[in-house]
Amino acid sequence: MKEYLEIGRITSPHGVRGEVKTEVWADSPESLTGVKTVYMGSDGSGPAEVECVRPHGGRLLIKLKGVDDADAANALRGKVLYAHRDSIRIPPGSCFIEDIKELRAIDADTGRDYGKVSDVISTGANDVYVLRDDTGRERLIPAISQVVLEKDF
């Protein structure tokens, strides 16, 4: 399991006091409002203290300590932000997409192995799991309770 998870990408400065607009890679931007530290590297490198974070039109506005003007905020444009998995609030029974990737898909009736989950596509109505078998063949399955009976982490 990855310790640091991608939470979004800085898209642009917001205002003149150093806030940045952040495209959020989560079902709910609100789930990230309790994060106190973000990281610029997937290994936890480049920590930045979060002074303030608030939802804004499906995105987040984030104010990082030491980023105090529009020029400093603009220098962060395009940066991917990571958070430690323990700092993200998710509802009980929920999981991170990263925890689903690499799981094997096994038919409950026949035991047939359909491969690993290589990606998750959000469609709006429901997620779709992209399965890739050992030969490289891909299959798409809807992530609904009638199809995915159990997730074993």
DSSP file (Angstrom, degrees, kcal/mol; ACC not computed):
  #  RESIDUE AA STRUCTURE BP1 BP2  ACC     N-H-->O    O-->H-N    N-H-->O    O-->H-N    TCO  KAPPA ALPHA  PHI   PSI    X-CA   Y-CA   Z-CA
    1    1 A M              0   0    0      0, 0.0     2,-0.2     0, 0.0    98,-0.1   0.000 360.0 360.0 360.0 135.7    0.0    0.0    0.0
    2    2 A K        -     0   0    0      1,-0.1    83,-0.1    96,-0.1     3,-0.1  -0.520 360.0-156.7 -72.8 137.1    1.2    3.4   -0.9
    3    3 A E  S    S+     0   0    0     -2,-0.2    82,-2.6     1,-0.2     2,-0.5   0.838  82.3  47.0 -81.1 -35.9    1.9    5.7    2.1
    4    4 A Y  E    S-A   84   0A   0     38,-0.4     2,-0.4    80,-0.2    80,-0.2  -0.938  75.9-161.6-113.0 128.2    1.5    8.9    0.2
    5    5 A L  E     -A   83   0A   0     78,-2.7    78,-2.1    -2,-0.5     2,-0.3  -0.850  24.7-110.9-112.7 142.0   -1.4    9.4   -2.2
    6    6 A E  E     +A   82   0A   0     -2,-0.4    76,-0.3    76,-0.2     3,-0.1  -0.521  35.7 173.7 -65.4 130.1   -1.9   11.8   -5.0
    7    7 A I  E     -     0   0A   0     74,-2.9    18,-2.8     1,-0.4     2,-0.3   0.579  52.8 -55.6-115.0 -15.6   -4.6   14.3   -4.0
    8    8 A G  E     -AB  81  24A   0     73,-1.2    73,-3.0    16,-0.3     2,-0.4  -0.981  47.4 -90.4 164.2-174.7   -4.6   16.7   -6.8
    9    9 A R  E     -AB  80  23A   0     14,-1.8    14,-2.9    -2,-0.3     2,-0.4  -0.996  32.4-119.2-134.1 134.7   -2.7   19.2   -9.0
   10   10 A I  E     + B   0  22A   0     69,-2.6    68,-3.1    -2,-0.4    12,-0.3  -0.589  31.4 178.2 -71.9 125.8   -2.1   22.9   -8.6
   11   11 A T  E     -     0   0A   0     10,-2.9    -1,-0.2    -2,-0.4    11,-0.2   0.797  54.1 -29.1-101.6 -34.4   -3.7   24.6  -11.6
   12   12 A S  E     - B   0  21A   0      9,-1.0     9,-3.4    65,-0.1    -1,-0.4  -0.986  66.4 -80.8-171.5 164.6   -3.2   28.3  -10.9
   13   13 A P  E     - B   0  20A   0      0, 0.0     2,-0.4     0, 0.0     7,-0.3  -0.389  34.9-148.6 -70.0 158.6   -2.8   31.1   -8.4
   14   14 A H  E   > - B   0  19A   0      5,-2.6     5,-0.6    -2,-0.1     3,-0.4  -0.939  59.1 -32.0-131.1 110.5   -5.9   32.5   -6.8
   15   15 A G  T   5S-     0   0    0     -2,-0.4     3,-0.2     1,-0.2    -1,-0.0  -0.348  87.0 -69.5  77.8-161.5   -5.7   36.1   -5.8
   16   16 A V  T   5S+     0   0    0      1,-0.1    54,-0.6    53,-0.1    -1,-0.2   0.354 112.0  76.8-114.7   3.1   -2.6   38.0   -4.7
   17   17 A R  T   5S-     0   0    0     -3,-0.4    52,-0.2    52,-0.2    -1,-0.1   0.275 111.8 -92.3-103.9  11.2   -1.9   36.4   -1.2
   18   18 A G  T   5S+     0   0    0      1,-0.3    46,-0.5    -3,-0.2    51,-0.2   0.481  73.2 145.4  98.9   2.2   -0.5   33.1   -2.4
   19   19 A E  E   < -BC  14  63A   0     -5,-0.6    -5,-2.6    44,-0.2     2,-0.4  -0.431  33.8-150.5 -70.5 150.9   -3.5   30.8   -2.5
   20   20 A V  E     -BC  13  62A   0     42,-2.4    42,-2.4    -7,-0.3     2,-0.4  -0.970  12.0-127.7-124.2 140.4   -3.5   28.2   -5.2
   21   21 A K  E     -BC  12  61A   0     -9,-3.4   -10,-2.9    -2,-0.4    -9,-1.0  -0.698  30.6-161.7 -80.2 135.6   -6.4   26.6   -7.1
   22   22 A T  E     -BC  10  60A   0     38,-2.5    38,-2.0    -2,-0.4     2,-0.4  -0.974  18.2-137.6-129.0 122.9   -6.1   22.8   -6.9
   23   23 A E  E     -B    9   0A   0    -14,-2.9   -14,-1.8    -2,-0.5     2,-0.4  -0.644  33.4-137.1 -71.1 126.7   -7.8   20.2   -9.1
   24   24 A V  E     -B    8   0A   0     34,-0.5     2,-0.5    -2,-0.4   -16,-0.3  -0.751  18.0-161.2 -99.0 133.2   -8.9   17.5   -6.6
   25   25 A W        +     0   0    0    -18,-2.8     2,-0.3    -2,-0.4   -17,-0.1  -0.529  63.5  90.6-106.3  62.2   -8.5   13.8   -7.3
   26   26 A A  S    S-     0   0    0     -2,-0.5    -2,-0.1     1,-0.1     4,-0.0  -0.975  84.8-113.7-149.3 156.2  -11.0   12.7   -4.7
   27   27 A D  S    S+     0   0    0     -2,-0.3     3,-0.1     1,-0.2    -1,-0.1   0.853 108.4  24.2 -59.8 -33.5  -14.8   12.0   -4.6
   28   28 A S    >   -     0   0    0      1,-0.1     3,-1.5    -3,-0.0     4,-0.3  -0.974  63.2-152.3-138.3 120.4  -15.2   14.9   -2.3
   29   29 A P  G >  S+     0   0    0      0, 0.0     3,-1.8     0, 0.0     4,-0.3   0.838  98.1  67.6 -56.6 -30.9  -12.9   18.0   -1.9
   30   30 A E  G >  S+     0   0    0      1,-0.3     3,-1.4     2,-0.2     4,-0.3   0.775  85.1  69.2 -62.2 -26.1  -14.2   18.2    1.6
   31   31 A S  G <  S+     0   0    0     -3,-1.5    58,-1.5     1,-0.3    -1,-0.3   0.685 101.0  48.5 -66.0 -15.6  -12.4   14.9    2.5
   32   32 A L  G X  S+     0   0    0     -3,-1.8     3,-1.6    -4,-0.3    -1,-0.3   0.425  81.0  94.7-102.9  -0.7   -9.1   16.8    2.1
   33   33 A T  T <  S+     0   0    0     -3,-1.4    20,-0.2     1,-0.3    -1,-0.2   0.686  81.6  56.9 -69.5 -15.9   -9.9   19.9    4.2
   34   34 A G  T 3  S+     0   0    0     -4,-0.3     2,-0.3    -3,-0.3    -1,-0.3   0.461  75.9 118.3 -91.4  -0.9   -8.3   18.3    7.3
   35   35 A V    <   -     0   0    0     -3,-1.6     3,-0.1     1,-0.2    53,-0.1  -0.511  38.3-178.2 -70.5 126.5   -4.9   17.8    5.7
   36   36 A K        +     0   0    0     -2,-0.3    14,-3.1     1,-0.2     2,-0.4   0.651  67.4  33.9-100.1 -20.5   -2.3   19.8    7.5
   37   37 A T  E     -D   49   0A   0     12,-0.2    47,-0.4    47,-0.1     2,-0.3  -0.999  62.6-169.6-138.7 133.9    0.8   18.9    5.4
   38   38 A V  E     -D   48   0A   0     10,-2.5    10,-2.8    -2,-0.4     2,-0.3  -0.819  13.4-143.5-115.1 162.3    1.1   18.2    1.7
   39   39 A Y  E     -DE  47  82A   0     43,-2.4    43,-2.3    -2,-0.3     7,-0.2  -0.940  13.6-151.2-128.6 147.1    4.1   16.8   -0.2
   40   40 A M  S    S+     0   0    0      5,-1.0     2,-0.3     6,-0.9    40,-0.2   0.576  83.6  59.6 -91.1 -11.7    5.5   17.6   -3.6
   41   41 A G  S >  S-     0   0    0      4,-2.0     3,-1.7    41,-0.1    41,-0.1  -0.903  79.9-129.4-121.0 149.2    7.0   14.1   -4.0
   42   42 A S  T 3  S+     0   0    0     -2,-0.3   -38,-0.4     1,-0.3   -39,-0.1   0.604 109.5  57.8 -69.7 -10.5    5.3   10.7   -4.0
   43   43 A D  T 3  S-     0   0    0    -40,-0.1    -1,-0.3   -41,-0.1     3,-0.1   0.267 127.8 -93.7-101.4   9.9    7.8    9.5   -1.4
   44   44 A G  S <  S+     0   0    0     -3,-1.7    -2,-0.1     1,-0.3     2,-0.1   0.564  81.4 140.0  89.5   9.2    6.9   12.2    1.2
   45   45 A S        +     0   0    0      1,-0.2    -4,-2.0    -6,-0.1    -5,-1.0  -0.448  52.5  34.4 -81.6 160.2    9.6   14.6    0.0
   46   46 A G  S    S-     0   0    0     -7,-0.2    -6,-0.9    -6,-0.2    -1,-0.2   0.939  78.1-163.8  65.8  50.6    9.0   18.3   -0.3
   47   47 A P  E     -D   39   0A   0      0, 0.0     2,-0.4     0, 0.0    -8,-0.2  -0.370   7.4-171.0 -67.8 146.0    6.7   18.8    2.7
   48   48 A A  E     -D   38   0A   0    -10,-2.8   -10,-2.5    -2,-0.0     2,-0.3  -0.988  21.9-125.9-138.3 127.3    4.7   22.0    2.8
   49   49 A E  E     -D   37   0A   0     -2,-0.4    16,-2.8   -12,-0.2     2,-0.6  -0.539  21.7-133.4 -73.9 132.8    2.6   23.1    5.8
   50   50 A V  E     +F   64   0A   0    -14,-3.1    14,-0.2    -2,-0.3     3,-0.1  -0.786  23.7 179.6 -89.2 119.3   -1.0   23.9    4.9
   51   51 A E  E    S-     0   0A   0     12,-2.9     2,-0.3    -2,-0.6    13,-0.2   0.839  71.5  -3.0 -84.2 -37.1   -2.2   27.2    6.5
   52   52 A C  E     -F   63   0A   0     11,-1.5    11,-3.0     2,-0.0     2,-0.3  -0.985  58.7-177.3-156.3 142.2   -5.7   27.1    5.1
   53   53 A V  E     +F   62   0A   0     -2,-0.3     9,-0.2     9,-0.2     7,-0.0  -0.986  12.4 165.7-144.0 135.0   -7.7   24.9    2.8
   54   54 A R  E     -F   61   0A   0      7,-2.1     7,-3.1    -2,-0.3     2,-0.0  -0.998  38.0-104.6-150.5 144.7  -11.2   25.4    1.6
   55   55 A P  E     +F   60   0A   0      0, 0.0     5,-0.3     0, 0.0     2,-0.2  -0.363  35.2 179.6 -65.4 147.0  -13.6   24.1   -1.1
   56   56 A H  E >   -F   59   0A   0      3,-2.9     3,-1.2    -2,-0.0    -2,-0.0  -0.715  64.2 -37.8-154.4  96.3  -14.1   26.3   -4.1
   57   57 A G  T 3  S-     0   0    0      1,-0.3     3,-0.1    -2,-0.2     0, 0.0   0.891 123.2 -40.0  57.3  47.2  -16.4   25.3   -7.0
   58   58 A G  T 3  S+     0   0    0      1,-0.4   -34,-0.5   -35,-0.0    -1,-0.3   0.450 131.8  78.9  81.9  -0.4  -15.4   21.6   -7.0
   59   59 A R  E <  S- F   0  56A   0     -3,-1.2    -3,-2.9   -36,-0.1     2,-0.4  -0.640  78.6-113.4-122.1-177.9  -11.8   22.5   -6.4
   60   60 A L  E     -CF  22  55A   0    -38,-2.0   -38,-2.5    -5,-0.3     2,-0.6  -0.959   9.9-146.5-120.0 143.8   -9.8   23.4   -3.3
   61   61 A L  E     -CF  21  54A   0     -7,-3.1    -7,-2.1    -2,-0.4     2,-0.4  -0.952  26.1-170.6-101.7 124.7   -8.1   26.7   -2.5
   62   62 A I  E     -CF  20  53A   0    -42,-2.4   -42,-2.4    -2,-0.6     2,-0.6  -0.959  16.8-161.2-122.8 133.7   -4.9   26.0   -0.6
   63   63 A K  E     -CF  19  52A   0    -11,-3.0   -12,-2.9    -2,-0.4   -11,-1.5  -0.964  15.8-161.3-111.9 116.8   -2.7   28.4    1.2
   64   64 A L  E >   - F   0  50A   0     -2,-0.6     3,-2.0   -46,-0.5   -14,-0.2  -0.774  28.5-101.3 -99.4 142.1    0.8   27.0    1.9
   65   65 A K  T 3  S+     0   0    0    -16,-2.8   -16,-0.2    -2,-0.3     3,-0.1  -0.387 109.2  19.9 -60.1 131.2    3.1   28.4    4.5
   66   66 A G  T 3  S+     0   0    0      1,-0.1     2,-0.9    -2,-0.1    -1,-0.3   0.286  95.6 104.2  90.4  -9.5    5.8   30.5    2.8
   67   67 A V    <   +     0   0    0     -3,-2.0    -3,-0.2     1,-0.1    -1,-0.1  -0.850  40.3 153.7-103.4  96.2    3.8   31.0   -0.4
   68   68 A D        +     0   0    0     -2,-0.9     2,-0.3    -3,-0.1   -50,-0.2   0.375  48.8  35.2-114.7   3.0    2.7   34.6    0.2
   69   69 A D  S  > S-     0   0    0    -51,-0.2     4,-2.1   -52,-0.2   -52,-0.2  -0.947  83.8 -98.5-150.0 172.6    2.1   36.2   -3.2
   70   70 A A  H  > S+     0   0    0    -54,-0.6     4,-2.6    -2,-0.3     5,-0.1   0.835 118.2  55.7 -64.1 -33.9    0.8   35.4   -6.7
   71   71 A D  H  > S+     0   0    0      2,-0.2     4,-1.5     1,-0.2    -1,-0.2   0.925 109.5  45.4 -65.8 -43.4    4.4   35.0   -8.1
   72   72 A A  H  4 S+     0   0    0      1,-0.2     4,-0.4     2,-0.2    -2,-0.2   0.891 114.8  49.2 -65.8 -39.0    5.3   32.3   -5.5
   73   73 A A  H >< S+     0   0    0     -4,-2.1     3,-1.4     1,-0.2     4,-0.3   0.901 107.7  54.1 -65.8 -41.3    1.9   30.6   -6.1
   74   74 A N  H >< S+     0   0    0     -4,-2.6     3,-1.5     1,-0.3    -1,-0.2   0.828  98.1  64.1 -63.1 -32.3    2.4   30.7   -9.9
   75   75 A A  T 3< S+     0   0    0     -4,-1.5    -1,-0.3     1,-0.3    -2,-0.2   0.688  99.5  55.1 -65.2 -17.4    5.7   28.9   -9.5
   76   76 A L  T X  S+     0   0    0     -3,-1.4     3,-2.4    -4,-0.4   -66,-0.3   0.469  76.8 132.8 -93.6  -3.3    3.8   25.9   -8.2
   77   77 A R  T <  S+     0   0    0     -3,-1.5   -66,-0.2    -4,-0.3     3,-0.1  -0.219  74.7  15.1 -52.4 131.3    1.5   25.7  -11.2
   78   78 A G  T 3  S+     0   0    0    -68,-3.1    -1,-0.3     1,-0.3     2,-0.2   0.309  89.4 140.3  87.7  -8.7    1.3   22.0  -12.4
   79   79 A K    <   -     0   0    0     -3,-2.4   -69,-2.6   -69,-0.1     2,-0.4  -0.468  49.3-133.1 -70.1 136.3    2.7   20.5   -9.2
   80   80 A V  E     -A    9   0A   0    -40,-0.2     2,-0.4   -71,-0.2   -71,-0.2  -0.752  20.8-145.6 -86.5 135.0    1.1   17.3   -8.1
   81   81 A L  E     -A    8   0A   0    -73,-3.0   -74,-2.9    -2,-0.4   -73,-1.2  -0.819  12.9-166.3-105.2 143.8    0.3   17.2   -4.4
   82   82 A Y  E     -AE   6  39A   0    -43,-2.3   -43,-2.4    -2,-0.4     2,-0.3  -0.889   1.6-164.5-123.4 154.5    0.4   14.2   -2.2
   83   83 A A  E     -A    5   0A   0    -78,-2.1   -78,-2.7    -2,-0.3     2,-0.2  -0.982  32.9-101.6-136.0 150.4   -0.9   13.6    1.3
   84   84 A H  E >   -A    4   0A   0    -47,-0.4     3,-2.3    -2,-0.3     4,-0.3  -0.541  34.7-125.3 -67.9 134.7   -0.2   10.9    3.9
   85   85 A R  G >  S+     0   0    0    -82,-2.6     3,-1.1     1,-0.3    -1,-0.1   0.794 107.9  60.3 -55.8 -31.3   -3.0    8.4    3.8
   86   86 A D  G 3  S+     0   0    0    -83,-0.3    -1,-0.3     1,-0.2   -82,-0.1   0.657  98.1  59.2 -72.1 -14.2   -3.6    8.8    7.5
   87   87 A S  G <  S+     0   0    0     -3,-2.3     2,-0.5   -50,-0.1    -1,-0.2   0.491  88.5  87.5 -92.5  -2.7   -4.4   12.5    7.1
   88   88 A I  S <  S-     0   0    0     -3,-1.1     2,-0.5    -4,-0.3   -56,-0.2  -0.849  71.1-140.5-103.2 127.7   -7.3   12.0    4.7
   89   89 A R        +     0   0    0    -58,-1.5   -56,-0.1    -2,-0.5   -55,-0.1  -0.742  27.5 169.7 -87.3 123.9  -10.8   11.4    6.1
   90   90 A I        -     0   0    0     -2,-0.5     3,-0.1     4,-0.1     6,-0.1  -0.974  38.4 -99.0-130.1 150.5  -12.9    8.9    4.3
   91   91 A P    >   -     0   0    0      0, 0.0     3,-2.1     0, 0.0   -60,-0.0  -0.264  51.1 -87.5 -64.1 150.7  -16.2    7.4    5.3
   92   92 A P  T 3  S+     0   0    0      0, 0.0     3,-0.1     0, 0.0     0, 0.0  -0.305 117.2  26.2 -56.1 139.7  -16.2    3.9    7.0
   93   93 A G  T 3  S+     0   0    0      1,-0.3     2,-0.2    -3,-0.1     0, 0.0   0.341 100.4 111.8  86.5  -7.6  -16.4    1.2    4.4
   94   94 A S    <   -     0   0    0     -3,-2.1    -1,-0.3    -4,-0.0     2,-0.3  -0.486  46.7-166.4 -91.7 166.9  -14.7    3.3    1.8
   95   95 A C        -     0   0    0     -2,-0.2     2,-0.3    -3,-0.1     3,-0.0  -0.941  25.5 -97.8-146.0 168.2  -11.3    2.8    0.3
   96   96 A F    >>  -     0   0    0     -2,-0.3     3,-1.3     1,-0.1     4,-0.7  -0.656  29.1-125.4 -86.5 145.4   -8.7    4.7   -1.7
   97   97 A I  H >> S+     0   0    0     -2,-0.3     4,-1.9     1,-0.3     3,-1.3   0.875 111.6  62.7 -56.1 -38.1   -8.5    4.0   -5.5
   98   98 A E  H 34 S+     0   0    0      1,-0.3    -1,-0.3     2,-0.2   -96,-0.1   0.803  98.6  55.7 -58.8 -28.7   -4.8    3.2   -5.0
   99   99 A D  H <4 S+     0   0    0     -3,-1.3    -1,-0.3     1,-0.2    -2,-0.2   0.714 106.8  49.9 -77.6 -19.9   -5.8    0.3   -2.7
  100  100 A I  H X< S+     0   0    0     -3,-1.3     3,-2.0    -4,-0.7    17,-0.4   0.829  90.2  93.7 -84.3 -35.9   -8.0   -1.2   -5.5
  101  101 A K  T 3< S+     0   0    0     -4,-1.9    17,-0.2     1,-0.3     3,-0.1  -0.317  90.9  21.3 -60.3 140.9   -5.3   -1.1   -8.1
  102  102 A E  T 3  S+     0   0    0     15,-3.2    -1,-0.3     1,-0.3     2,-0.2   0.334  89.1 133.3  79.8  -2.8   -3.4   -4.3   -8.4
  103  103 A L    <   -     0   0    0     -3,-2.0    14,-2.4    14,-0.2    -1,-0.3  -0.510  59.2-118.7 -70.2 147.6   -6.1   -6.4   -6.8
  104  104 A R  E     -G  116   0B   0     12,-0.2     2,-0.7    -2,-0.2    12,-0.3  -0.684  16.4-136.7 -87.4 141.6   -6.9   -9.6   -8.7
  105  105 A A  E     -     0   0B   0     10,-3.2     9,-3.3    -2,-0.3    10,-0.5  -0.889  26.5-178.3-101.2 113.8  -10.4  -10.0  -10.1
  106  106 A I  E     -G  113   0B   0     -2,-0.7     2,-0.3     7,-0.2     7,-0.2  -0.948  30.9-118.7-117.1 130.5  -11.6  -13.6   -9.5
  107  107 A D     >  -     0   0    0      5,-3.0     4,-2.2    -2,-0.4     5,-0.1  -0.527  18.9-147.6 -66.6 124.0  -15.0  -14.9  -10.7
  108  108 A A  T  4 S+     0   0    0     -2,-0.3    -1,-0.2     1,-0.2    -2,-0.0   0.778  93.9  42.1 -66.3 -27.7  -16.9  -15.9   -7.5
  109  109 A D  T  4 S+     0   0    0      1,-0.1    -1,-0.2     3,-0.1    -2,-0.0   0.878 130.3  19.1 -87.4 -41.2  -18.7  -18.7   -9.3
  110  110 A T  T  4 S-     0   0    0      2,-0.1    -2,-0.2     0, 0.0     3,-0.1   0.638  90.5-125.4-108.3 -17.6  -16.0  -20.3  -11.4
  111  111 A G     <  +     0   0    0     -4,-2.2    -3,-0.1     1,-0.3     2,-0.1   0.494  52.9 158.6  81.8   2.8  -12.7  -19.2   -9.8
  112  112 A R        -     0   0    0     -6,-0.1    -5,-3.0     1,-0.1     2,-0.6  -0.369  39.2-132.7 -63.6 137.2  -11.5  -17.8  -13.1
  113  113 A D  E     -G  106   0B   0     -7,-0.2    -7,-0.2     1,-0.1     3,-0.1  -0.834  21.8-176.9 -95.1 117.6   -8.8  -15.1  -12.8
  114  114 A Y  E     -     0   0B   0     -9,-3.3     2,-0.2    -2,-0.6    -8,-0.1   0.393  46.9-108.0 -95.0   2.2   -9.6  -12.1  -15.0
  115  115 A G  E     -     0   0B   0    -10,-0.5   -10,-3.2    16,-0.1    -1,-0.4  -0.621  48.3 -41.6 107.0-166.3   -6.4  -10.3  -14.1
  116  116 A K  E     -GH 104 132B   0     16,-2.2    16,-2.7   -12,-0.3     2,-0.7  -0.688  53.2-105.3-102.7 153.5   -5.5   -7.2  -12.0
  117  117 A V  E     + H   0 131B   0    -14,-2.4   -15,-3.2   -17,-0.4    14,-0.2  -0.694  39.9 174.6 -73.6 117.0   -7.2   -3.9  -11.7
  118  118 A S  E     -     0   0B   0     12,-3.3     2,-0.3    -2,-0.7    -1,-0.2   0.675  61.4  -1.8 -99.8 -21.4   -4.9   -1.6  -13.6
  119  119 A D  E     - H   0 130B   0     11,-1.1    11,-2.7   -19,-0.1     2,-0.4  -0.985  57.0-135.1-161.4 162.3   -7.0    1.6  -13.5
  120  120 A V  E     - H   0 129B   0     -2,-0.3     2,-0.5     9,-0.2     9,-0.2  -0.996  17.8-158.5-126.9 125.4  -10.3    3.0  -12.2
  121  121 A I  E     - H   0 128B   0      7,-3.1     7,-2.5    -2,-0.4     2,-0.6  -0.906   8.9-145.7-106.5 126.2  -12.4    5.2  -14.5
  122  122 A S  E     + H   0 127B   0     -2,-0.5     5,-0.2     5,-0.2    -2,-0.0  -0.821  22.3 172.3 -90.9 121.0  -15.0    7.5  -12.9
  123  123 A T        -     0   0    0      3,-1.2     2,-0.3    -2,-0.6    -1,-0.1   0.565  47.6-114.3-104.5 -11.5  -18.0    7.8  -15.2
  124  124 A G  S    S+     0   0    0      2,-0.1     3,-0.1     1,-0.1    -2,-0.0  -0.394 111.0  56.9 105.5 -55.0  -20.4    9.8  -12.9
  125  125 A A  S    S-     0   0    0      1,-0.3     2,-0.3    -2,-0.3    -1,-0.1   0.925 127.8 -29.4 -74.9 -46.0  -22.9    7.0  -12.6
  126  126 A N  S    S-     0   0    0     -5,-0.1    -3,-1.2    18,-0.0    -1,-0.3  -0.971  70.7 -90.9-161.3 163.3  -20.4    4.5  -11.2
  127  127 A D  E     -H  122   0B   0     16,-0.4    16,-3.0    -2,-0.3     2,-0.4  -0.436  32.7-145.5 -76.2 157.7  -16.8    3.7  -11.4
  128  128 A V  E     -HI 121 142B   0     -7,-2.5    -7,-3.1    14,-0.3     2,-0.4  -0.997   8.3-141.1-125.6 129.2  -15.5    1.2  -13.9
  129  129 A Y  E     -HI 120 141B   0     12,-2.9    12,-2.3    -2,-0.4     2,-0.7  -0.767   7.6-145.9 -90.7 131.7  -12.6   -1.1  -13.2
  130  130 A V  E     -HI 119 140B   0    -11,-2.7   -12,-3.3    -2,-0.4   -11,-1.1  -0.882  18.6-162.9 -95.7 115.7  -10.1   -1.7  -16.0
  131  131 A L  E     -HI 117 139B   0      8,-3.3     8,-2.3    -2,-0.7     2,-0.5  -0.828   6.9-168.7-101.1 137.1   -8.8   -5.3  -15.7
  132  132 A R  E     -HI 116 138B   0    -16,-2.7   -16,-2.2    -2,-0.4     6,-0.2  -0.984   9.1-154.1-127.2 122.0   -5.7   -6.5  -17.4
  133  133 A D    >   -     0   0    0      4,-2.4     3,-1.8    -2,-0.5   -18,-0.1  -0.232  38.9 -88.9 -86.4-178.9   -4.9  -10.2  -17.6
  134  134 A D  T 3  S+     0   0    0      1,-0.3    -1,-0.1     2,-0.1   -19,-0.0   0.679 127.0  54.7 -66.1 -18.3   -1.4  -11.8  -17.9
  135  135 A T  T 3  S-     0   0    0      2,-0.1    -1,-0.3     0, 0.0     3,-0.1   0.519 120.3-106.7 -90.6  -5.7   -1.6  -11.6  -21.7
  136  136 A G  S <  S+     0   0    0     -3,-1.8     2,-0.1     1,-0.3    -2,-0.1   0.374  70.1 146.8  96.4  -3.6   -2.3   -7.8  -21.7
  137  137 A R        -     0   0    0     -5,-0.1    -4,-2.4     1,-0.1     2,-0.4  -0.446  36.9-145.0 -68.5 137.1   -6.0   -8.2  -22.6
  138  138 A E  E     -I  132   0B   0     -6,-0.2     2,-0.3    -2,-0.1    -6,-0.2  -0.824  17.4-177.3-106.8 144.4   -8.2   -5.5  -21.0
  139  139 A R  E     -I  131   0B   0     -8,-2.3    -8,-3.3    -2,-0.4     2,-0.5  -0.978  16.3-143.2-132.7 148.0  -11.7   -5.9  -19.8
  140  140 A L  E     +I  130   0B   0     -2,-0.3   -10,-0.2   -10,-0.2    -2,-0.0  -0.949  20.0 179.2-111.9 130.6  -14.0   -3.2  -18.3
  141  141 A I  E     -I  129   0B   0    -12,-2.3   -12,-2.9    -2,-0.5     2,-0.2  -0.992  30.7-115.8-130.1 140.5  -16.4   -4.1  -15.5
  142  142 A P  E     -I  128   0B   0      0, 0.0     2,-1.8     0, 0.0   -14,-0.3  -0.520  22.3-130.8 -72.2 137.4  -18.8   -1.8  -13.7
  143  143 A A        +     0   0    0    -16,-3.0   -16,-0.4    -2,-0.2     2,-0.3  -0.518  61.8 130.3 -87.8  69.5  -17.9   -1.3  -10.0
  144  144 A I  S >> S-     0   0    0     -2,-1.8     4,-3.1   -18,-0.1     3,-1.7  -0.871  71.3-111.0-122.6 156.8  -21.4   -2.0   -8.8
  145  145 A S  T 34 S+     0   0    0     -2,-0.3    -1,-0.1     1,-0.3    -2,-0.0   0.748 114.7  60.2 -62.5 -25.4  -22.6   -4.3   -6.0
  146  146 A Q  T 34 S+     0   0    0      1,-0.1    -1,-0.3     3,-0.0     3,-0.1   0.726 119.9  27.0 -73.0 -20.6  -24.2   -6.7   -8.5
  147  147 A V  T <4 S+     0   0    0     -3,-1.7     2,-1.0     1,-0.2    -2,-0.2   0.808 119.8  51.7-107.0 -48.8  -20.9   -7.3  -10.2
  148  148 A V     <  +     0   0    0     -4,-3.1    -1,-0.2    -6,-0.2     3,-0.1  -0.814  62.6 173.0 -95.8 102.3  -18.2   -6.7   -7.6
  149  149 A L        +     0   0    0     -2,-1.0     2,-0.3     1,-0.2    -1,-0.2   0.791  61.9   6.6 -82.2 -29.0  -19.4   -8.9   -4.7
  150  150 A E        -     0   0    0      2,-0.0     2,-0.5     0, 0.0    -1,-0.2  -0.995  52.7-151.7-156.0 145.8  -16.4   -8.5   -2.4
  151  151 A K        -     0   0    0     -2,-0.3     2,-0.7    -3,-0.1   -51,-0.0  -0.991  14.6-165.1-120.5 123.1  -13.1   -6.5   -2.1
  152  152 A D              0   0    0     -2,-0.5    -2,-0.0     1,-0.1     0, 0.0  -0.884 360.0 360.0-113.9 102.2  -10.4   -8.3   -0.2
  153  153 A F              0   0    0     -2,-0.7    -1,-0.1   -50,-0.1   -53,-0.0   0.440 360.0 360.0 -89.8 360.0   -7.6   -5.9    0.8
